[in-house]
Amino acid sequence: QELLIFLAPTAPVGAHDLEDHARGEMLMAEDVNGDSPCEAALRNGQVTSASILAGEYGHWQGLLKLPQQRQALRECLSGALGQMSPEPPRAGQQKAKLLIHEDANQLLSHLDQQIRQLQSLCGLIFASGSAQLVPRNAAEALLRSHEFDVQAAAVAFRKSPREALDAAGLKGLDLRLADAASPSTIRLDDANDGGTINGQLQEVAPFLCIVCFDEVDLAESACKLFLCKHVVCDNCMSMHIKVRLDEGDVTGIACPEPNCRLPISEDMLKRIFGAESAEQAKYEQLKTLKFVDMSKNMAWCPSPGCGRVVSYPNQERSEKSSTATTVVCTCGCTFCFACKHLTGHEPAPCQAFADFLKDLAVVRRQMQDETNKWLAKNSKTCTCGAIIQRSGGCNHMICSVCGRHFCYMCGQDWAPHRGQPGGFDYYQCRLPTSEGNMTEGSPKAPQGANRDGKLWKLQREAMPGWTASERQPERLKLLFRALLSLAEEFNLGISIEEPRGDGDSSFLSAISQESRGGRQSAWEALLACIKARRCLQNCYVLKYHWAPEQWRRSRLRNWVPELEGIVGALESAIGVTMLETQAVRAGFPTSAEVAATGTNPKQLPKNPRDVLRLFDLRQLLPQVIAISETLSTLRQLSRAVSLQTERILDAGKSGFPEVGVVEEIWNKTLGLGDLPRRARSERCAVM
């Protein structure tokens, strides 16, 4: 308190330099723990006092550990950047534009656009004695049969209209390409939804409903809009549509003729129920749901309560797809476009990733069983749950967690042993074993598990890398916000707000936004680390499934350790490693430790400032000051990490290149073994 009063700006104008010198010496004075006054304030959680005791902005005389932290950060960044090549990256292939549909109106507009596009690609057709475009309801049926792939539907129709119509369930519809019909028989009319039943209104014989066999006046009936010429009265049609709507079967809202699947047009629904009817609204709702579910280029966002639709042209929405595409919704949810796995799993295919997770769960259960088996044989469990191992000595044990005195052999309290049969003995127990004591063997590992070559490969070659790159993005962001809240207290010019993407699935777009300025360079570095770690995890999925020779010949074997090195350096530079270490020390283990122990994890506080109170600020403040002084270099390194990540992801779509024969022979000649020399152009470039 005396020092704070002394440092307050109350000195008169023209104070002597001796007073300034004394003030500087007091700022750098050390207590018995080797801490300066500022560091002592940080040790006690007094951030406001520490901001006054830290000294002049930019010099920070009160932080004795800051010079060491600056030097360590410079060495970390220079070592990582020294591995990079200054050559610009190669031009990648142009990526498809990601579209986000916010509501049903946008979806219906997109469907209408696809129908008009199909009509244009199919060209003029000859139907009912006139040349016109493919009717809208027929075009919609063709799109449904081809999963709303416009190009595939157009190619099938142009190749064979009859086969395409039959596949779409329009067997009763006769449409021919206009260029295949006789010119003398073609009459060019405006396109409509099927027009009238030409030539049928003049027939003398009465028309009968195919459902109830009542007579139908075609001039007044809605079925006159049917291009298939099937006659259905309005009452039967209304009942048919209501039943299908109640069942939620929008594809069943078609012609009641069993062999005809011509969809009922919106004009017919409006004629029967009215434009603003409840049936019309429900039909549009079911229509949009079915449109998204059947389209292979569209997918629902899996985030709860989002309801948006992601459209990604020329993508296979199938779990058996050989490639995986990770997309980002405007709500911030990242997922695989094909299998909907949250966070995505590029560059590993969907099926390979699913198989890996199943085998990983098996291996972890086996490892846990082996651990339990060893603990059952070599340790005992206290009533508080603590696992205790005896290295020697007598049977009298004292739990270091709860302080309970108990016998190591039987698990009961130690006091009854003084009256045990045969007399008191520290080394022999004659009491019965308690039920809570683990004397029986825990669940045994499956026989032959160690002889399973596939699981052995996962445990020895893939699982260590997978576990080392396992991160919890939300946990990291919370820890990082806590670190940046400390920067905000000292006005270091680092934004605490996370940057928001523009909906583009490309991660480079989230890194290269120059408009964000240097204030968000730290956030960009963290996002680059999260993306890179996820990519590295999925690379080990490929290593697990690939044959050893395929992995040895692939460039991925070289790209993975390079990315491991630079992302590890970036994590250390922005303080992620330090934050995780302090969180574990505070009693909040990582997900990997939780998976290994099988315990329920403690949750960090939601407020970043509450998280900050759990940590040793004497280490965090020099770290965040050093970060604020090297933001431009951090952006350069994060750019390198993102470029290397994108290189791996792009190669996952087009195929990973292999190491050349000449290069492999050269490497063996030099004795480089499994670490082949790489050309300068094969290294990750830094912009």
C-alpha positions in Angstrom: 0.0 0.0 0.0 2.9 2.4 0.8 4.4 1.7 -2.6 1.1 2.3 -4.4 0.8 5.7 -2.7 4.4 6.5 -3.6 3.8 5.6 -7.3 0.7 7.6 -7.5 1.1 10.7 -9.8 1.1 13.2 -7.0 4.7 14.4 -7.2 5.1 18.2 -7.8 6.2 19.5 -11.2 10.0 19.5 -11.5 10.7 16.5 -9.2 14.3 15.3 -9.1 15.6 12.4 -11.2 16.7 10.8 -7.9 13.1 10.2 -7.0 12.4 8.5 -10.4 15.4 6.3 -9.9 14.3 5.3 -6.5 10.8 4.6 -7.9 12.4 2.3 -10.5 14.4 0.5 -7.9 11.3 -0.1 -5.8 9.5 -1.6 -8.8 12.2 -4.1 -9.4 12.8 -5.0 -5.7 12.3 -8.7 -4.9 10.6 -10.3 -1.9 11.6 -13.6 -0.2 10.0 -15.5 -3.1 11.9 -13.6 -5.7 8.9 -11.7 -6.9 8.7 -8.0 -7.6 5.8 -5.9 -6.1 3.9 -6.3 -9.4 4.4 -10.1 -9.4 3.4 -10.2 -5.7 0.2 -8.4 -6.6 -0.4 -10.9 -9.5 0.2 -13.8 -7.1 -2.6 -12.5 -4.9 -4.9 -11.9 -7.8 -4.7 -8.1 -7.5 -4.8 -7.2 -11.2 -5.6 -3.5 -10.7 -2.7 -3.0 -8.3 -0.5 -5.0 -10.7 -1.3 -2.7 -13.6 0.0 0.3 -11.5 3.1 -1.6 -10.3 4.0 -2.9 -13.7 5.9 0.3 -14.6 6.0 2.4 -17.7 4.0 1.0 -20.7 6.3 -0.8 -23.1 9.1 -1.1 -20.6 7.3 -3.0 -17.8 10.1 -2.6 -15.2 8.0 -4.4 -12.6 7.9 -7.7 -14.5 11.2 -9.4 -13.8 10.4 -12.5 -15.9 9.3 -10.6 -19.0 12.8 -10.4 -20.7 13.1 -14.2 -20.4 9.7 -14.6 -21.9 10.5 -12.3 -24.7 13.6 -14.2 -25.5 11.9 -17.6 -25.4 9.1 -16.4 -27.7 11.6 -14.9 -30.2 13.5 -18.2 -30.3 10.3 -20.2 -30.7 9.1 -18.0 -33.6 12.4 -17.8 -35.4 12.9 -21.5 -35.1 9.6 -22.3 -36.6 9.8 -19.6 -39.4 13.3 -20.8 -40.2 11.9 -24.0 -41.5 9.6 -22.3 -44.0 10.4 -21.3 -47.6 9.7 -17.7 -48.8 8.3 -19.0 -52.2 4.6 -18.3 -52.8 2.2 -21.2 -52.6 1.0 -22.9 -55.7 -2.3 -21.9 -57.1 -5.0 -24.3 -56.0 -8.2 -25.3 -57.7 -11.2 -23.0 -57.5 -13.6 -24.1 -54.9 -17.3 -24.3 -55.2 -19.4 -21.5 -53.6 -21.1 -22.5 -50.4 -24.7 -21.3 -50.2 -26.7 -21.0 -46.9 -30.5 -21.0 -47.1 -32.0 -19.3 -44.1 -35.7 -20.2 -44.5 -38.4 -22.0 -46.5 -38.9 -19.1 -48.9 -35.2 -19.3 -50.0 -35.5 -23.1 -50.4 -38.6 -22.8 -52.6 -36.9 -20.1 -54.7 -33.9 -22.4 -55.1 -36.1 -25.3 -56.2 -37.9 -23.0 -58.7 -34.5 -22.0 -60.1 -33.5 -25.7 -60.5 -36.8 -26.5 -62.3 -36.3 -23.6 -64.7 -32.7 -24.7 -65.2 -33.8 -28.2 -66.1 -36.5 -26.9 -68.5 -33.8 -24.9 -70.2 -31.4 -27.8 -70.5 -34.0 -30.2 -71.8 -35.1 -27.8 -74.5 -38.4 -27.9 -76.3 -40.5 -31.1 -76.1 -43.5 -32.2 -78.2 -46.6 -33.0 -76.1 -50.3 -32.8 -76.8 -49.8 -31.6 -80.3 -47.6 -28.6 -79.4 -44.0 -27.7 -78.7 -43.3 -26.4 -75.2 -40.9 -26.7 -72.3 -41.1 -29.6 -69.9 -44.0 -29.0 -67.6 -43.0 -27.9 -64.1 -44.5 -30.9 -62.3 -42.9 -33.3 -64.7 -39.6 -31.5 -64.3 -39.9 -31.8 -60.5 -40.5 -35.5 -60.8 -37.4 -35.9 -62.9 -35.4 -33.9 -60.4 -36.6 -36.2 -57.5 -35.6 -39.3 -59.4 -32.0 -37.9 -59.8 -31.7 -36.5 -56.2 -32.2 -33.0 -57.6 -29.1 -33.1 -59.7 -30.0 -30.9 -62.6 -27.2 -32.0 -64.9 -27.9 -35.7 -64.3 -31.6 -35.3 -64.9 -31.1 -33.3 -68.1 -28.6 -35.8 -69.5 -30.9 -38.7 -68.8 -33.9 -37.0 -70.4 -31.9 -35.9 -73.5 -30.6 -39.4 -73.9 -33.9 -41.2 -73.7 -37.1 -39.3 -72.7 -39.1 -42.5 -72.3 -36.6 -44.2 -69.9 -36.2 -41.0 -67.9 -40.0 -40.6 -67.5 -40.4 -44.2 -66.6 -37.7 -44.0 -63.9 -39.5 -40.9 -62.5 -42.8 -42.8 -62.3 -44.4 -40.9 -65.3 -45.2 -43.9 -67.4 -48.5 -42.4 -68.6 -46.8 -39.3 -69.9 -45.8 -39.0 -73.5 -43.1 -36.4 -74.0 -40.8 -36.4 -77.0 -37.9 -34.1 -77.9 -39.1 -31.4 -80.3 -36.2 -32.0 -82.7 -37.2 -35.6 -83.0 -40.8 -34.9 -84.0 -42.1 -34.1 -87.5 -42.0 -30.3 -88.1 -45.4 -30.3 -89.8 -47.0 -31.6 -86.6 -45.5 -29.0 -84.2 -47.4 -26.0 -83.0 -45.4 -23.7 -80.7 -47.4 -22.7 -77.6 -46.5 -21.1 -74.3 -45.2 -23.5 -71.7 -47.6 -24.2 -68.8 -48.1 -26.7 -66.1 -49.7 -29.2 -68.4 -52.3 -27.2 -70.2 -55.7 -28.6 -70.9 -56.5 -32.0 -72.2 -56.4 -31.2 -75.8 -59.0 -32.8 -77.9 -60.8 -34.4 -75.0 -63.4 -31.7 -74.2 -65.3 -32.3 -77.4 -65.9 -36.0 -76.6 -69.6 -36.8 -76.2 -69.1 -39.7 -73.8 -69.1 -38.6 -70.1 -65.9 -38.6 -68.1 -65.8 -40.8 -65.0 -63.6 -40.3 -61.9 -61.1 -43.1 -61.6 -61.7 -43.2 -57.8 -65.5 -42.9 -57.2 -66.7 -43.4 -60.9 -68.9 -40.3 -60.7 -69.3 -38.1 -63.7 -66.8 -35.2 -63.9 -67.3 -31.9 -65.7 -63.8 -31.3 -67.1 -64.5 -27.6 -67.8 -64.9 -27.0 -64.0 -62.7 -29.7 -62.5 -59.1 -29.1 -61.4 -58.0 -32.4 -63.1 -58.1 -30.6 -66.4 -54.6 -29.4 -65.5 -53.3 -32.9 -65.4 -51.0 -33.6 -68.4 -51.4 -37.3 -67.9 -55.1 -37.0 -68.8 -56.3 -39.0 -65.8 -59.8 -37.8 -64.6 -60.4 -37.3 -60.9 -63.2 -35.4 -59.3 -62.3 -32.5 -56.9 -63.8 -34.3 -53.9 -61.6 -37.4 -54.4 -58.6 -35.2 -55.2 -59.2 -33.1 -52.1 -59.5 -36.2 -49.8 -56.4 -37.8 -51.4 -54.3 -34.7 -50.8 -55.4 -34.3 -47.2 -54.6 -37.9 -46.4 -51.1 -37.5 -47.8 -50.6 -34.2 -45.9 -51.6 -35.8 -42.6 -49.2 -38.7 -43.3 -46.4 -36.2 -44.1 -45.9 -37.9 -47.5 -45.3 -35.1 -50.0 -44.1 -37.4 -52.7 -47.5 -39.2 -52.5 -49.3 -35.9 -53.5 -49.4 -37.1 -57.1 -51.9 -38.4 -59.5 -54.1 -41.1 -57.8 -53.6 -43.5 -60.7 -51.4 -46.3 -59.3 -49.1 -46.4 -62.3 -48.7 -42.6 -62.6 -46.5 -40.5 -60.2 -47.1 -37.1 -61.8 -46.9 -34.6 -59.0 -49.9 -32.4 -58.4 -49.0 -28.9 -59.3 -49.4 -25.9 -57.0 -51.9 -24.4 -59.4 -54.2 -27.4 -58.8 -53.8 -27.1 -55.0 -54.7 -23.5 -55.2 -57.7 -24.3 -57.3 -58.9 -26.9 -54.8 -58.1 -25.3 -51.4 -57.3 -21.7 -52.1 -54.0 -19.7 -52.3 -53.9 -19.0 -48.5 -55.2 -22.3 -47.2 -53.6 -24.3 -44.4 -53.2 -27.2 -46.8 -51.2 -25.0 -49.1 -48.9 -23.9 -46.3 -48.4 -27.4 -45.1 -47.7 -28.6 -48.6 -45.0 -26.0 -49.0 -43.4 -26.9 -45.7 -43.3 -30.7 -46.5 -42.1 -29.9 -50.0 -39.0 -28.0 -48.7 -38.2 -30.7 -46.2 -38.3 -33.4 -48.9 -36.4 -31.2 -51.2 -33.5 -31.0 -48.8 -33.7 -34.6 -47.7 -33.5 -35.9 -51.3 -31.0 -33.4 -52.7 -27.5 -34.7 -52.7 -26.1 -31.2 -52.9 -27.9 -29.9 -49.8 -27.7 -30.8 -46.1 -29.4 -29.6 -42.9 -27.1 -27.9 -40.3 -26.9 -30.4 -37.4 -26.6 -27.7 -34.8 -29.7 -27.8 -32.4 -32.2 -25.1 -33.2 -30.4 -23.8 -36.3 -32.7 -25.0 -39.1 -30.5 -23.6 -41.9 -29.6 -25.5 -45.0 -26.2 -25.7 -46.5 -25.9 -26.1 -50.3 -22.6 -27.2 -51.8 -22.7 -27.8 -55.5 -21.1 -30.9 -57.1 -20.8 -32.8 -53.8 -21.8 -36.3 -52.9 -23.9 -36.4 -49.8 -23.2 -40.0 -49.1 -21.4 -41.7 -46.2 -19.7 -44.0 -48.7 -18.1 -41.1 -50.5 -14.4 -41.4 -51.1 -13.8 -37.8 -50.2 -15.0 -35.7 -47.2 -16.0 -32.0 -47.4 -16.2 -29.9 -44.2 -18.6 -27.0 -44.4 -19.4 -24.1 -42.0 -22.9 -22.8 -41.4 -23.5 -19.2 -40.6 -24.4 -20.2 -37.0 -20.7 -21.3 -36.6 -21.3 -25.0 -36.7 -18.7 -27.0 -38.6 -19.6 -30.4 -39.9 -19.0 -33.0 -42.6 -21.3 -32.4 -45.5 -21.8 -36.1 -46.1 -22.1 -37.8 -42.7 -22.9 -34.7 -40.5 -20.1 -35.5 -38.1 -19.5 -32.3 -36.1 -16.1 -30.6 -36.6 -15.7 -32.7 -39.9 -13.0 -35.2 -40.5 -11.0 -34.1 -43.6 -9.0 -35.6 -45.2 -10.2 -39.0 -44.0 -13.3 -40.5 -45.9 -16.5 -40.9 -43.9 -16.4 -44.7 -43.6 -12.8 -44.9 -42.8 -13.3 -42.3 -40.0 -16.3 -44.2 -38.6 -14.4 -47.5 -38.6 -11.4 -45.7 -36.8 -13.7 -44.4 -34.1 -15.1 -47.9 -33.5 -11.7 -49.5 -33.3 -10.4 -46.7 -31.1 -13.2 -47.3 -28.6 -12.3 -51.0 -28.6 -8.6 -50.3 -28.0 -9.4 -47.8 -25.2 -11.7 -50.3 -23.5 -9.0 -52.9 -23.7 -6.4 -50.5 -22.3 -8.8 -49.6 -19.5 -9.4 -53.2 -18.7 -5.7 -53.9 -18.6 -5.3 -50.9 -16.3 -8.1 -52.1 -14.0 -6.6 -55.6 -14.0 -3.2 -54.3 -12.9 -4.7 -52.0 -10.3 -6.8 -54.9 -8.9 -3.6 -56.9 -8.5 -1.3 -54.2 -7.3 -3.4 -51.6 -5.5 -6.4 -51.1 -3.2 -9.2 -48.6 -3.2 -10.1 -46.4 -0.2 -13.7 -45.7 0.7 -13.3 -42.2 -0.7 -12.3 -43.6 -4.1 -8.6 -43.0 -4.0 -6.4 -45.8 -5.4 -3.5 -46.6 -3.2 -0.5 -48.7 -3.9 1.8 -50.1 -1.3 5.5 -50.1 -2.1 6.5 -51.9 1.1 6.1 -52.0 4.9 3.2 -53.1 7.1 -0.5 -53.4 6.4 -1.4 -50.1 8.2 -2.3 -47.6 5.5 -3.2 -43.9 5.8 -5.1 -42.4 2.9 -3.5 -39.1 1.8 -6.9 -37.9 0.4 -9.3 -38.4 3.3 -6.9 -39.4 6.1 -8.6 -42.7 6.8 -6.6 -45.5 8.6 -7.3 -48.9 7.1 -5.7 -52.3 6.5 -4.2 -52.9 3.1 -5.1 -56.6 3.0 -8.8 -56.5 4.0 -9.7 -52.9 3.5 -11.4 -52.5 6.9 -10.6 -49.7 9.4 -7.4 -50.2 11.3 -8.9 -50.0 14.8 -10.6 -53.4 14.8 -7.3 -55.1 14.0 -6.1 -54.5 17.5 -8.5 -57.1 18.7 -8.3 -59.6 15.8 -8.1 -63.3 16.4 -4.5 -64.4 17.3 -3.5 -61.0 18.5 -2.5 -57.7 17.0 0.0 -57.9 14.2 1.1 -55.2 11.7 2.0 -57.7 9.1 -0.7 -60.3 9.3 -4.4 -59.7 8.8 -6.9 -62.2 10.1 -10.1 -60.3 9.5 -12.5 -61.0 6.6 -12.2 -58.9 3.5 -14.6 -56.0 3.2 -17.0 -55.8 0.2 -15.6 -52.5 -0.9 -12.0 -53.7 -1.1 -10.8 -54.6 -4.6 -9.5 -58.0 -4.1 -11.3 -59.6 -7.0 -10.1 -59.1 -10.5 -11.7 -56.4 -12.5 -13.1 -57.0 -16.0 -10.5 -58.9 -18.0 -9.1 -57.9 -21.3 -10.3 -60.0 -24.2 -8.1 -62.9 -25.0 -6.0 -62.5 -28.0 -6.4 -58.7 -28.1 -2.7 -58.2 -28.2 -2.4 -60.6 -31.1 -4.9 -58.6 -33.2 -2.6 -57.0 -35.8 -5.0 -54.2 -36.8 -5.7 -53.0 -33.3 -2.1 -53.3 -32.4 -1.3 -51.0 -35.4 -3.9 -48.5 -34.1 -2.5 -48.6 -30.6 1.2 -48.3 -31.6 1.1 -46.1 -34.8 -2.1 -44.1 -35.0 -3.4 -43.6 -31.4 -0.4 -41.7 -30.0 -0.6 -39.1 -32.8 -4.4 -38.9 -32.6 -4.3 -38.4 -28.8 -1.5 -35.8 -29.0 -3.5 -33.7 -31.4 -6.8 -34.1 -29.5 -8.1 -30.7 -28.6 -11.4 -29.2 -27.2 -12.1 -26.1 -29.2 -14.6 -24.6 -26.8 -12.3 -25.2 -23.9 -9.3 -23.6 -25.7 -11.4 -20.6 -26.7 -12.5 -20.1 -23.1 -8.9 -20.3 -21.8 -7.8 -17.9 -24.5 -10.5 -15.4 -23.6 -9.3 -15.5 -20.1 -5.7 -14.8 -21.3 -7.0 -11.9 -23.5 -9.1 -10.5 -20.7 -5.8 -10.0 -18.9 -4.4 -8.2 -21.9 -7.5 -6.0 -21.9 -6.7 -5.0 -18.3 -3.3 -3.7 -19.4 -4.6 -2.2 -22.7 -2.3 -4.3 -24.9 -4.4 -3.8 -28.0 -5.5 -7.4 -28.5 -9.2 -8.0 -29.2 -11.0 -10.3 -26.8 -13.8 -11.0 -29.4 -13.5 -14.0 -31.6 -13.6 -13.2 -35.3 -16.6 -14.5 -37.2 -16.3 -16.2 -40.6 -18.2 -15.4 -43.7 -19.8 -18.8 -44.1 -17.0 -20.0 -46.5 -15.9 -23.5 -45.8 -12.3 -22.6 -46.7 -10.3 -22.0 -43.6 -7.9 -19.7 -45.4 -10.8 -17.2 -45.8 -10.9 -16.9 -42.0 -7.2 -16.3 -41.8 -6.6 -13.9 -44.7 -9.1 -11.2 -43.8 -6.7 -8.2 -43.7 -9.5 -5.9 -42.6 -9.4 -7.4 -39.2 -6.1 -5.8 -38.5 -3.5 -6.8 -35.9 -6.0 -6.8 -33.0 -7.3 -10.2 -33.9 -4.0 -11.8 -35.0 -3.9 -13.8 -31.8 -7.4 -15.2 -32.4 -6.4 -16.0 -36.0 -3.4 -18.0 -34.7 -5.6 -19.9 -32.3 -8.1 -20.8 -35.0 -5.3 -21.9 -37.2 -4.0 -24.2 -34.4 -7.5 -25.7 -33.9 -7.9 -26.4 -37.6 -4.4 -27.9 -38.0 -4.8 -30.2 -35.0 -8.1 -31.5 -36.3 -6.4 -32.1 -39.7 -3.5 -33.9 -38.0 -5.9 -36.2 -36.1 -7.6 -37.3 -39.3 -4.2 -37.8 -41.0 -3.6 -40.5 -38.5 -6.9 -42.1 -39.5 -5.4 -42.5 -43.0 -2.2 -43.9 -41.6 -4.2 -46.5 -39.7 -6.1 -47.6 -42.8 -3.3 -47.4 -45.4 -0.9 -50.1 -46.0 2.6 -49.4 -44.7 4.0 -49.1 -48.2 1.3 -46.6 -49.2 2.1 -44.4 -46.2 5.8 -44.6 -46.9 5.4 -43.6 -50.5 2.9 -40.7 -49.8 4.0 -37.1 -49.3 1.6 -37.1 -46.4 4.3 -38.8 -44.4 6.5 -35.7 -44.9 3.8 -33.1 -44.5 2.4 -34.4 -41.2 5.7 -34.0 -39.1 6.2 -30.5 -40.7 2.8 -29.4 -39.7 3.3 -31.0 -36.2 6.4 -28.8 -35.7 5.0 -25.5 -36.8 1.6 -25.8 -35.1 3.4 -26.9 -31.9 5.5 -23.8 -32.0 2.5 -21.6 -32.7 0.6 -23.1 -29.7 3.5 -22.4 -27.5 3.9 -18.8 -28.8 0.3 -17.9 -28.1 0.3 -19.5 -24.7 -2.0 -22.4 -25.4 0.4 -24.9 -23.9 0.8 -22.8 -20.8 -2.9 -22.3 -20.4 -3.6 -26.1 -20.6 -0.9 -26.8 -18.1 -2.3 -24.4 -15.6 -5.8 -25.7 -16.2 -4.7 -29.2 -15.4 -2.9 -28.1 -12.3 -6.0 -26.3 -11.2 -7.9 -29.7 -11.4 -9.5 -29.4 -14.9 -8.0 -32.3 -17.0 -8.1 -32.4 -20.8 -10.4 -34.7 -22.7 -7.5 -37.1 -23.4 -6.8 -37.5 -19.7 -10.5 -38.0 -19.0 -10.7 -40.7 -21.7 -7.6 -42.4 -20.2 -8.9 -42.4 -16.6 -12.6 -42.8 -17.3 -13.5 -40.1 -14.7 -16.1 -37.4 -15.0 -14.3 -34.1 -15.9 -14.7 -30.9 -13.9 -16.0 -28.0 -16.0 -14.3 -24.7 -16.2 -16.2 -21.6 -15.1 -18.1 -19.9 -18.0 -16.8 -16.4 -17.2 -13.2 -15.8 -18.5 -12.4 -13.6 -15.6 -13.4 -16.4 -13.2 -11.1 -18.7 -15.1 -8.3 -16.2 -14.7 -8.6 -16.3 -11.0 -7.6 -20.0 -11.0 -4.3 -19.4 -12.7 -0.9 -18.1 -11.7 -0.9 -14.6 -13.3 2.8 -14.2 -12.8 3.4 -16.5 -15.8 0.4 -15.4 -17.9 1.1 -11.6 -17.9 4.6 -11.8 -19.4 3.3 -14.2 -22.0 0.5 -12.0 -23.1 2.7 -8.9 -23.2 5.2 -10.8 -25.4 2.4 -11.9 -27.6 1.2 -8.3 -28.1 4.7 -7.3 -29.1 5.0 -10.0 -31.8 1.5 -9.9 -33.5 2.9 -9.4 -37.0 5.2 -12.4 -36.6 2.4 -14.5 -35.1 0.2 -13.7 -38.2 3.1 -14.9 -40.4 3.4 -18.2 -38.6 -0.4 -18.7 -38.4 -0.5 -18.1 -42.2 2.1 -20.8 -42.6 0.1 -23.2 -40.5 -3.1 -22.6 -42.4 -1.3 -23.0 -45.8 0.2 -26.3 -44.8 -3.2 -27.4 -43.5 -4.9 -26.4 -46.7 -2.3 -28.2 -48.7 -3.1 -31.5 -46.9 -6.9 -30.9 -47.2 -6.7 -30.1 -50.9 -4.5 -33.2 -51.5 -7.1 -35.3 -49.7 -9.7 -34.4 -52.4 -7.4 -34.8 -55.4 -5.1 -37.5 -54.2 -1.9 -37.4 -52.2 1.3 -37.2 -54.4 3.9 -39.8 -53.9 7.6 -39.6 -53.4 9.5 -40.1 -56.7 11.7 -43.1 -57.3 14.8 -40.9 -57.9 14.2 -39.0 -54.7 13.8 -42.2 -52.7 17.0 -43.7 -54.0 18.8 -40.4 -53.2 17.5 -40.5 -49.7 18.6 -44.1 -49.2 22.0 -43.2 -50.5 22.3 -40.4 -48.0 21.0 -42.7 -45.2 18.0 -40.5 -44.4 15.8 -43.5 -43.9 12.2 -42.6 -43.2 12.8 -38.9 -43.4 13.4 -38.2 -47.1 14.9 -34.9 -48.2 12.3 -32.6 -49.6 12.6 -30.1 -52.4 12.4 -26.4 -51.5 9.2 -26.1 -53.4 7.6 -28.9 -51.3 7.9 -26.9 -48.1 5.1 -24.8 -46.8 5.4 -21.2 -48.0 4.9 -18.2 -45.7 3.2 -15.1 -47.1 
